[in-house]
């Protein structure tokens, strides 16, 4: 977990008015991550998963640095179009007819999730007089990867069950307006084992070639999805250098990272409004909380923070502070589950100081319940 606060981030936060509550984004960090991934996987198609962070500054940076953008809704299709994405891949299990029509208009590759979706997309394409480029998303019998969220290899709403694939391929051949190019095989979220991921990619490519030959599909594309992980509480790093895999001639390998590209491009900061002790525990009460950064509460972990000292003190009484104690960093919501970190020791912490949570550029603001209690939204600062 990154411990040092970059000077540019600290400077940006010190320039904000009290009470500080903000996300700071640095698109250059995302761009650098893309470069590292390209160096590790030369020739592989990289599409940024917009669901990780849809802020226009990061989406724009990803559109310029990556080969394309991966989206999962009509709103994300609009973001990709506005960013000028060179290529769009559209996935997700609940696409509406209107979203499919928009994807068709934008020339997106559609990762088809079911036979019913296949029929709907064919009808829309035929009525538009166009051909939809598709892959079939497959929920394989074996997921093949460790991670926090299994997408395949188990009962989930994602993809077509492997044993149903021959029926889906046969249907895709008979329906008008469809151009089947291969498979979509996203299996897991937040895998930290890069060597295991390399084995997964190699096996997925081998499986794809064999199945395409068996079913008579002219294989052009294998989309392995994302799943590159981030360790929020420890020192483990997903090393893309371990991902070098042989790709069969004539086949495009597509990857769709989101978290790994965007996490370190963001910092969430919240000012301490109060320090209090109840039943033997110290609480740092923040202007902010899980309605802005929900991931710690959703996953049940404590997200590390750095203390940014603030010297200004506007009140005519002594400044509350604690020294060399463990504190819980809690938010402003009326629920005991509004907790970002527990039992983190601080050398000194004062009311008015700012807690900065690094590695919050992915699945931070975008997955949080913003409207609960109707507090003001955080500021968004782009470096």
C-alpha positions as CSV (number, residue, x, y, z in Angstrom):
1,X,0.0,0.0,0.0
2,X,1.5,3.4,-1.0
3,X,2.5,5.3,2.1
4,X,4.0,8.5,0.9
5,X,1.7,11.3,-0.1
6,X,2.9,12.9,-3.4
7,X,3.7,16.6,-2.9
8,X,1.4,17.6,-5.8
9,X,-1.5,15.9,-4.1
10,X,-0.8,17.5,-0.7
11,X,-0.5,20.9,-2.4
12,X,-3.8,20.4,-4.1
13,X,-5.5,19.5,-0.9
14,X,-4.0,22.4,1.1
15,X,-5.5,24.8,-1.5
16,X,-9.1,23.6,-0.8
17,X,-11.4,25.4,1.7
18,X,-12.4,23.8,5.0
19,X,-13.9,21.4,5.6
20,X,-11.8,19.5,3.1
21,X,-13.6,16.6,1.3
22,X,-12.2,15.7,-2.1
23,X,-11.0,13.2,-4.6
24,X,-7.7,14.1,-6.3
25,X,-7.1,12.3,-9.6
26,X,-3.8,12.2,-11.6
27,X,-4.4,10.9,-15.1
28,X,-0.7,10.6,-15.7
29,X,-0.6,7.7,-13.2
30,X,-3.2,5.8,-15.3
31,X,-1.3,6.6,-18.5
32,X,1.9,5.2,-17.0
33,X,0.1,2.0,-16.0
34,X,-1.0,1.5,-19.5
35,X,2.5,1.9,-20.8
36,X,3.7,-0.7,-18.3
37,X,1.0,-3.1,-19.4
38,X,1.9,-2.6,-23.1
39,X,5.5,-3.3,-22.4
40,X,4.6,-6.5,-20.7
41,X,2.0,-7.6,-23.3
42,X,3.2,-6.2,-26.7
43,X,0.6,-6.5,-29.4
44,X,-2.2,-7.2,-27.0
45,X,-5.3,-5.0,-27.2
46,X,-5.9,-3.0,-24.0
47,X,-9.4,-1.7,-23.3
48,X,-9.9,0.3,-20.1
49,X,-12.9,-0.8,-18.0
50,X,-14.8,2.4,-17.5
51,X,-16.8,1.0,-14.6
52,X,-13.7,1.4,-12.4
53,X,-13.8,5.2,-12.7
54,X,-16.0,7.1,-15.1
55,X,-14.6,10.6,-14.3
56,X,-14.2,12.3,-17.8
57,X,-10.6,13.2,-17.1
58,X,-9.6,9.6,-16.5
59,X,-11.8,8.2,-19.2
60,X,-10.3,10.7,-21.6
61,X,-6.7,9.8,-20.6
62,X,-7.6,6.1,-21.0
63,X,-9.2,6.7,-24.4
64,X,-5.9,8.3,-25.6
65,X,-3.6,5.7,-24.0
66,X,-5.5,2.5,-24.6
67,X,-6.7,0.8,-27.7
68,X,-10.3,1.2,-26.6
69,X,-12.8,1.4,-23.7
70,X,-14.9,-1.4,-22.2
71,X,-18.3,-0.2,-21.1
72,X,-21.3,-1.8,-19.4
73,X,-24.2,0.6,-19.7
74,X,-25.8,3.3,-21.9
75,X,-24.2,5.9,-19.6
76,X,-20.8,4.5,-20.2
77,X,-21.4,4.3,-23.9
78,X,-22.0,8.0,-23.8
79,X,-18.8,8.6,-21.9
80,X,-16.9,6.5,-24.4
81,X,-18.4,8.4,-27.3
82,X,-17.6,11.8,-25.7
83,X,-14.0,10.7,-25.0
84,X,-13.5,9.8,-28.7
85,X,-12.7,6.2,-28.0
86,X,-11.1,4.5,-31.0
87,X,-12.8,1.3,-30.1
88,X,-15.6,0.3,-27.7
89,X,-16.4,-3.1,-26.2
90,X,-19.9,-3.4,-24.7
91,X,-20.5,-6.0,-22.0
92,X,-22.9,-6.7,-19.1
93,X,-25.8,-9.0,-18.5
94,X,-28.8,-6.5,-18.7
95,X,-28.5,-4.6,-22.0
96,X,-31.6,-2.8,-23.1
97,X,-32.7,-2.6,-26.7
98,X,-31.9,1.1,-26.7
99,X,-28.3,0.4,-25.4
100,X,-27.8,-2.3,-28.0
101,X,-28.9,0.1,-30.8
102,X,-26.5,2.7,-29.5
103,X,-23.7,0.2,-29.4
104,X,-24.5,-0.7,-33.0
105,X,-24.4,2.9,-34.0
106,X,-21.0,3.4,-32.4
107,X,-19.6,0.3,-34.0
108,X,-19.0,-1.4,-30.6
109,X,-18.1,-5.0,-30.3
110,X,-20.9,-6.6,-28.2
111,X,-20.1,-9.3,-25.7
112,X,-23.3,-11.2,-25.9
113,X,-24.5,-12.7,-22.6
114,X,-27.4,-15.0,-23.6
115,X,-29.3,-16.6,-26.5
116,X,-32.2,-14.1,-25.9
117,X,-29.8,-11.2,-26.1
118,X,-28.4,-12.7,-29.3
119,X,-31.9,-12.7,-30.9
120,X,-32.6,-9.1,-29.8
121,X,-29.3,-7.8,-31.2
122,X,-29.9,-9.7,-34.5
123,X,-33.3,-8.1,-34.8
124,X,-32.0,-4.6,-34.1
125,X,-29.1,-5.0,-36.5
126,X,-31.3,-6.4,-39.2
127,X,-33.7,-3.5,-38.9
128,X,-30.8,-1.0,-39.1
129,X,-29.3,-2.8,-42.1
130,X,-26.0,-3.3,-40.2
131,X,-23.9,-6.1,-38.9
132,X,-23.1,-6.3,-35.2
133,X,-19.6,-7.6,-34.4
134,X,-20.0,-9.9,-31.4
135,X,-18.2,-12.3,-29.1
136,X,-20.1,-14.8,-26.9
137,X,-19.4,-14.5,-23.2
138,X,-18.8,-17.9,-21.8
139,X,-19.3,-19.0,-18.2
140,X,-16.8,-21.8,-18.4
141,X,-16.9,-24.9,-16.2
142,X,-13.7,-23.9,-14.4
143,X,-13.1,-20.3,-13.3
144,X,-9.4,-20.8,-13.2
145,X,-8.3,-17.9,-11.0
146,X,-8.3,-16.7,-7.4
147,X,-9.8,-13.3,-6.6
148,X,-12.4,-11.4,-4.6
149,X,-15.3,-11.9,-7.0
150,X,-15.7,-15.0,-9.2
151,X,-17.5,-14.3,-12.4
152,X,-17.2,-17.7,-14.1
153,X,-16.8,-21.3,-13.0
154,X,-19.8,-20.9,-10.6
155,X,-23.5,-20.0,-10.7
156,X,-23.5,-16.3,-11.7
157,X,-25.7,-14.3,-14.1
158,X,-22.8,-13.7,-16.4
159,X,-22.3,-15.4,-19.7
160,X,-23.6,-18.5,-21.5
161,X,-22.9,-21.8,-19.7
162,X,-20.2,-23.7,-21.5
163,X,-22.4,-26.7,-22.2
164,X,-25.0,-24.4,-24.0
165,X,-22.4,-22.9,-26.3
166,X,-22.9,-25.2,-29.3
167,X,-26.6,-24.1,-29.4
168,X,-25.6,-20.4,-29.2
169,X,-23.0,-20.7,-31.9
170,X,-25.5,-22.5,-34.2
171,X,-28.1,-19.8,-33.6
172,X,-25.6,-17.0,-34.2
173,X,-24.8,-18.6,-37.6
174,X,-28.5,-18.6,-38.7
175,X,-29.5,-15.2,-37.4
176,X,-29.0,-12.1,-39.7
177,X,-26.9,-9.2,-38.8
178,X,-24.3,-10.9,-36.6
179,X,-20.6,-11.3,-37.1
180,X,-19.2,-13.8,-34.5
181,X,-15.5,-13.3,-33.9
182,X,-14.8,-15.3,-30.8
183,X,-15.2,-15.5,-27.0
184,X,-15.3,-13.3,-24.0
185,X,-13.9,-15.2,-21.0
186,X,-13.7,-12.7,-18.0
187,X,-13.4,-14.9,-15.0
188,X,-12.6,-13.0,-11.8
189,X,-12.2,-9.6,-10.2
190,X,-9.1,-8.5,-8.2
191,X,-6.7,-11.4,-8.7
192,X,-3.3,-10.6,-7.1
193,X,-1.3,-13.5,-8.6
194,X,0.1,-12.4,-11.9
195,X,1.7,-15.7,-12.6
196,X,-1.6,-17.5,-12.1
197,X,-3.1,-14.9,-14.5
198,X,-0.6,-15.7,-17.1
199,X,-1.4,-19.4,-16.8
200,X,-5.1,-18.5,-17.1
201,X,-4.5,-16.5,-20.3
202,X,-2.4,-19.3,-21.9
203,X,-5.1,-21.9,-21.0
204,X,-7.9,-19.6,-22.2
205,X,-6.2,-19.1,-25.6
206,X,-5.6,-22.9,-26.0
207,X,-9.2,-23.6,-25.0
208,X,-10.5,-21.0,-27.4
209,X,-8.7,-22.4,-30.4
210,X,-9.8,-25.9,-29.7
211,X,-13.4,-25.0,-29.2
212,X,-13.5,-22.7,-32.2
213,X,-12.1,-25.5,-34.3
214,X,-14.7,-28.0,-32.9
215,X,-17.6,-25.6,-33.5
216,X,-16.4,-24.3,-36.8
217,X,-15.9,-20.7,-35.7
218,X,-13.3,-18.7,-37.5
219,X,-11.6,-17.4,-34.4
220,X,-10.4,-13.8,-34.6
221,X,-10.8,-12.6,-31.0
222,X,-10.3,-13.8,-27.4
223,X,-11.3,-11.3,-24.8
224,X,-9.9,-12.4,-21.5
225,X,-11.5,-9.5,-19.5
226,X,-9.8,-7.9,-16.6
227,X,-9.3,-9.0,-13.0
228,X,-5.8,-7.5,-12.5
229,X,-5.7,-7.0,-8.7
230,X,-4.8,-4.3,-6.2
231,X,-3.7,-5.0,-2.6
232,X,-5.3,-2.3,-0.5
233,X,-3.9,-3.3,2.9
234,X,-0.5,-5.0,2.2
235,X,2.5,-4.9,0.0
236,X,1.5,-7.4,-2.7
237,X,1.8,-6.1,-6.3
238,X,0.3,-7.5,-9.4
239,X,3.4,-7.5,-11.7
240,X,2.3,-7.2,-15.4
241,X,5.8,-8.5,-16.5
242,X,4.6,-12.0,-15.5
243,X,1.9,-11.8,-18.1
244,X,3.9,-12.5,-21.3
245,X,2.0,-15.3,-23.1
246,X,2.1,-16.7,-26.6
247,X,-0.8,-15.6,-28.7
248,X,-1.8,-17.8,-31.7
249,X,-1.3,-16.2,-35.1
250,X,-4.4,-14.5,-36.5
251,X,-6.0,-14.2,-33.0
252,X,-6.4,-10.9,-31.2
253,X,-6.1,-11.1,-27.4
254,X,-8.1,-8.4,-25.6
255,X,-7.7,-7.5,-21.9
256,X,-10.0,-5.1,-20.0
257,X,-8.2,-3.9,-16.9
258,X,-9.9,-1.2,-14.8
259,X,-8.9,-1.4,-11.1
260,X,-5.2,-1.9,-11.8
261,X,-5.0,1.0,-14.2
262,X,-7.0,3.5,-12.1
263,X,-6.6,2.7,-8.4
264,X,-3.3,4.5,-7.9
265,X,-4.5,7.5,-9.9
266,X,-6.8,8.6,-7.1
267,X,-6.7,9.8,-3.5
268,X,-9.7,10.4,-1.3
269,X,-9.3,13.1,1.4
270,X,-11.6,14.0,4.3
271,X,-11.0,16.5,7.1
272,X,-11.3,15.5,10.8
273,X,-14.3,17.3,12.3
274,X,-14.2,15.7,15.7
275,X,-12.2,13.3,17.9
276,X,-14.1,11.4,20.5
277,X,-13.7,8.3,22.7
278,X,-16.5,5.9,23.5
279,X,-16.3,2.6,25.3
280,X,-12.5,2.6,25.1
281,X,-12.2,3.4,21.3
282,X,-11.0,6.6,19.7
283,X,-13.0,7.8,16.7
284,X,-11.9,10.4,14.1
285,X,-15.1,11.7,12.7
286,X,-14.7,12.9,9.1
287,X,-16.4,15.2,6.7
288,X,-17.0,12.4,4.3
289,X,-17.3,8.6,4.6
290,X,-18.6,5.5,2.8
291,X,-21.2,7.4,0.8
292,X,-18.1,8.7,-1.1
293,X,-15.8,5.7,-0.7
294,X,-17.8,2.5,-0.1
295,X,-15.2,-0.1,-0.9
296,X,-13.9,-0.7,2.7
297,X,-17.5,-1.2,4.0
298,X,-18.5,-3.4,1.1
299,X,-15.5,-5.6,1.4
300,X,-15.1,-5.5,5.1
301,X,-11.5,-4.2,5.4
302,X,-9.7,-1.2,6.8
303,X,-8.3,1.2,4.2
304,X,-4.9,2.7,5.3
305,X,-4.6,6.5,5.5
306,X,-2.0,9.2,5.7
307,X,-2.4,12.2,8.0
308,X,-2.0,15.6,6.3
309,X,-1.4,18.1,9.0
310,X,-3.3,21.4,8.8
311,X,-2.0,24.2,11.0
312,X,-5.0,26.5,10.8
313,X,-7.2,26.5,13.9
314,X,-10.1,28.9,13.9
315,X,-11.6,28.4,17.4
316,X,-10.7,30.2,20.7
317,X,-10.3,27.0,22.7
318,X,-7.5,24.4,22.8
319,X,-7.4,22.1,19.7
320,X,-8.5,18.5,20.5
321,X,-5.8,16.0,19.6
322,X,-4.5,12.5,20.3
323,X,-1.0,11.0,20.3
324,X,0.2,7.5,19.8
325,X,-3.2,5.9,19.8
326,X,-5.2,3.7,17.5
327,X,-8.2,5.4,15.9
328,X,-11.2,4.4,13.8
329,X,-11.8,6.7,10.8
330,X,-15.5,7.1,10.5
331,X,-17.8,9.2,8.4
332,X,-20.7,11.6,8.8
333,X,-23.5,9.1,8.1
334,X,-26.1,8.0,10.7
335,X,-25.0,4.4,10.7
336,X,-22.3,2.5,12.6
337,X,-21.2,0.9,9.4
338,X,-19.8,4.2,8.0
339,X,-16.2,3.1,8.7
340,X,-13.2,3.6,6.4
341,X,-10.5,2.3,8.7
342,X,-10.3,0.6,12.1
343,X,-7.5,0.6,14.7
344,X,-4.9,2.6,12.7
345,X,-2.3,4.0,14.9
346,X,-1.4,7.7,14.6
347,X,1.6,9.5,16.1
348,X,-0.5,12.7,16.3
349,X,-3.9,13.6,15.0
350,X,-5.8,16.8,15.6
351,X,-9.3,18.0,14.7
352,X,-8.8,19.9,11.5
353,X,-6.1,17.6,10.1
354,X,-7.0,15.7,6.9
355,X,-6.9,12.0,6.4
356,X,-5.8,11.0,2.9
357,X,-6.7,7.5,1.6
358,X,-4.5,6.5,-1.3
359,X,-5.2,3.9,-4.0
360,X,-8.9,5.1,-4.3
361,X,-9.0,5.9,-8.0
362,X,-10.9,2.7,-8.8
363,X,-14.3,1.6,-7.4
364,X,-14.4,4.6,-5.1
365,X,-16.9,7.3,-5.9
366,X,-18.4,5.3,-8.7
367,X,-19.8,2.5,-6.5
368,X,-20.9,4.6,-3.6
369,X,-24.4,5.6,-2.3
370,X,-24.0,9.3,-2.9
371,X,-27.6,10.4,-2.0
372,X,-27.8,8.9,1.5
373,X,-28.4,11.8,3.9
374,X,-27.8,14.3,1.1
375,X,-24.5,15.6,2.3
376,X,-22.6,17.8,-0.2
377,X,-20.5,15.9,-2.7
378,X,-16.7,16.0,-2.5
379,X,-14.7,18.3,-4.6
380,X,-12.9,16.6,-7.6
381,X,-9.5,17.9,-8.4
382,X,-7.6,16.8,-11.5
383,X,-3.8,17.3,-11.5
